[in-house]
Amino acid sequence: MKKLFLGSIVLVFSLLIVLPAQAQTLEERVTALETSMANVELLSTQLFQLFSALQPDITAILNALAAQQLDVATLQADMSELQSRFNGVSRNGDVLQFDSMNLQVTNGLGATDGDPNNTGTTQVNGLGNVIIGYNEDIFPFLGGTPALPASDKTGSHYLIVGEGLNYSSFGGIVAGRDNVSSGEYASVTGGNRNRATGTYSSVSGGNRNVASDFNSSVSGGGENIASGSHSSVSGGKGNEASGVIANVSGGLQNTATGAYSSVSGGFNNTASGIGNSVSGGQNNNTSMQYSSVSGGWYNTASGNNSSVSGGQGNTASSPSSSVSGGQGNNASNFYASISGGQNNIASGLHSSVSGGLQNTASNESASVSGGTNNTASGVRSSVSGGVQNTASARNSSVSGGNSNTASEASSSVSGGNSRNATGLDDWVAGSLFEDN
């Protein structure tokens, strides 16, 4: 239409310009002019019709322009709001920086555990996680110890850093490689093939470690298990803390099965009673309550509050009994004690053997200080030393010598060889002196 309008105007002016040259007389000019005017009127009518036809289009264009101006104003307002929302967000090369703000990611369920109304029913949907890396599937270590499950990435509100990680609950951190977090708020922060399956449990690193109960933790090492509530394994290999608040600090194949029990280190040690402890050594065992073995080899503290400080093959088997060291010693009654030596026995109540070889204190408050094959079998009897001496009566004593015997109450032998005190309150001296 625009081209038709411009063409009509050009035609009118062309007629006006060439008219004088073509008309030779006035009458011809008038006639030509009238013809031209008629043409102009016709063109004017056509132009009017053209403008009338264009009017709806012009109106539509004006309306569209007004609408576009409104859209531009709306977009400008939206851009201003968007810019205000992103104040503090900037990019510097490969770094996207957030200044003076927090980054929040949610799964849309209204609460971290998916239970905004606290009905006790948790819910996850695999969303609301921050994943750093390619989120690969876990490697299927079929038949491993422990065998790892299939890939499971259904949890919510996790921080995921690493490769082949499983996260199926909520509120944890999973890092490292082929690690699993399946307990509520449980985390594995490093290592390989570790599992945190208990609520609030954690594994800090290492290989094939498991924290499987409430508030349990494994700090590192390999093939360690914290399976008791609030239990912990700090390191080492093949250790297990299965009692409530039990702890294994390190070593190899140590076990703390009693509540509040602990094994500090060593090899194949066991603390199986309440409050028991093994500080180190090898193949040591504590049982009952609050017993302890400090070290050594194949020692056992099996009475309540009993203790073995060290040595080899020693046993404190009664309440409050103790063996300080040596080999093959046995304190087997209440408050009995052996300080050292070899194959000594303190089997009487409050009895004691200080040292020596194969000595026995077998009655209440009896004592053998040392020597070999000595026996204090009377109540409050004592043998100070020597060889094969016996104090068998109440309050009897043998100070030393060889094969001496005090067999009556309050009798005594000072020493010598094969001396016998057989009378009440009798005293037998050694080879130089003898009573009448």
URHUDA-V353896 format. One record per residue. RES is the residue in one letter. OMEGA is omega as a letter, one per 30 degrees, with the letter a starting at -180 (* if undefined). Layout:
((RES & OMEGA) (RES & OMEGA))
//
This chain:
((M & l) (K & l) (K & l) (L & l) (F & a) (L & l) (G & l) (S & l) (I & l) (V & a) (L & l) (V & a) (F & l) (S & l) (L & a) (L & a) (I & a) (V & a) (L & a) (P & a) (A & a) (Q & a) (A & a) (Q & a) (T & a) (L & a) (E & l) (E & l) (R & l) (V & a) (T & l) (A & l) (L & l) (E & l) (T & l) (S & l) (M & l) (A & l) (N & l) (V & l) (E & l) (L & l) (L & l) (S & l) (T & l) (Q & l) (L & l) (F & l) (Q & l) (L & l) (F & l) (S & l) (A & a) (L & a) (Q & l) (P & l) (D & l) (I & l) (T & l) (A & l) (I & l) (L & l) (N & l) (A & l) (L & l) (A & l) (A & l) (Q & l) (Q & l) (L & l) (D & l) (V & l) (A & l) (T & l) (L & l) (Q & l) (A & l) (D & l) (M & l) (S & l) (E & l) (L & l) (Q & l) (S & l) (R & a) (F & l) (N & a) (G & l) (V & a) (S & l) (R & l) (N & a) (G & a) (D & a) (V & l) (L & a) (Q & l) (F & a) (D & l) (S & l) (M & l) (N & l) (L & a) (Q & l) (V & a) (T & l) (N & l) (G & a) (L & l) (G & l) (A & a) (T & l) (D & l) (G & a) (D & a) (P & a) (N & l) (N & l) (T & a) (G & l) (T & l) (T & a) (Q & l) (V & a) (N & l) (G & a) (L & l) (G & a) (N & l) (V & a) (I & l) (I & a) (G & a) (Y & l) (N & a) (E & l) (D & l) (I & l) (F & a) (P & l) (F & a) (L & l) (G & l) (G & l) (T & f) (P & l) (A & a) (L & a) (P & l) (A & a) (S & a) (D & a) (K & a) (T & a) (G & a) (S & l) (H & l) (Y & l) (L & a) (I & a) (V & l) (G & a) (E & l) (G & a) (L & l) (N & l) (Y & a) (S & l) (S & a) (F & l) (G & a) (G & l) (I & l) (V & l) (A & a) (G & a) (R & l) (D & l) (N & a) (V & l) (S & l) (S & l) (G & l) (E & a) (Y & l) (A & a) (S & l) (V & a) (T & l) (G & l) (G & a) (N & l) (R & l) (N & a) (R & l) (A & a) (T & l) (G & l) (T & a) (Y & l) (S & a) (S & l) (V & a) (S & a) (G & a) (G & a) (N & l) (R & l) (N & a) (V & l) (A & a) (S & a) (D & a) (F & l) (N & l) (S & a) (S & l) (V & a) (S & a) (G & a) (G & a) (G & l) (E & l) (N & a) (I & l) (A & a) (S & l) (G & l) (S & a) (H & l) (S & a) (S & l) (V & a) (S & a) (G & a) (G & a) (K & l) (G & l) (N & l) (E & l) (A & a) (S & l) (G & l) (V & a) (I & l) (A & a) (N & l) (V & a) (S & a) (G & a) (G & a) (L & l) (Q & l) (N & a) (T & l) (A & a) (T & a) (G & l) (A & l) (Y & a) (S & a) (S & l) (V & a) (S & l) (G & a) (G & a) (F & l) (N & l) (N & a) (T & l) (A & a) (S & a) (G & a) (I & l) (G & l) (N & l) (S & l) (V & a) (S & l) (G & a) (G & a) (Q & l) (N & l) (N & a) (N & l) (T & l) (S & a) (M & a) (Q & l) (Y & l) (S & a) (S & l) (V & a) (S & l) (G & l) (G & a) (W & l) (Y & l) (N & a) (T & l) (A & a) (S & l) (G & l) (N & l) (N & l) (S & a) (S & l) (V & a) (S & l) (G & a) (G & a) (Q & l) (G & l) (N & a) (T & l) (A & a) (S & a) (S & a) (P & l) (S & l) (S & a) (S & l) (V & a) (S & l) (G & a) (G & a) (Q & l) (G & l) (N & a) (N & l) (A & a) (S & l) (N & a) (F & l) (Y & l) (A & a) (S & l) (I & a) (S & a) (G & a) (G & a) (Q & l) (N & l) (N & a) (I & l) (A & a) (S & l) (G & l) (L & a) (H & a) (S & a) (S & l) (V & a) (S & l) (G & l) (G & a) (L & l) (Q & l) (N & a) (T & l) (A & a) (S & l) (N & a) (E & l) (S & l) (A & a) (S & l) (V & a) (S & l) (G & a) (G & a) (T & l) (N & l) (N & a) (T & l) (A & a) (S & l) (G & l) (V & a) (R & l) (S & a) (S & l) (V & a) (S & l) (G & a) (G & a) (V & l) (Q & l) (N & a) (T & l) (A & a) (S & a) (A & l) (R & l) (N & l) (S & a) (S & l) (V & a) (S & l) (G & l) (G & a) (N & l) (S & l) (N & a) (T & l) (A & a) (S & l) (E & a) (A & l) (S & l) (S & a) (S & l) (V & a) (S & l) (G & l) (G & a) (N & l) (S & l) (R & a) (N & l) (A & a) (T & a) (G & l) (L & a) (D & a) (D & l) (W & l) (V & a) (A & l) (G & a) (S & a) (L & a) (F & l) (E & a) (D & l) (N & *))
//
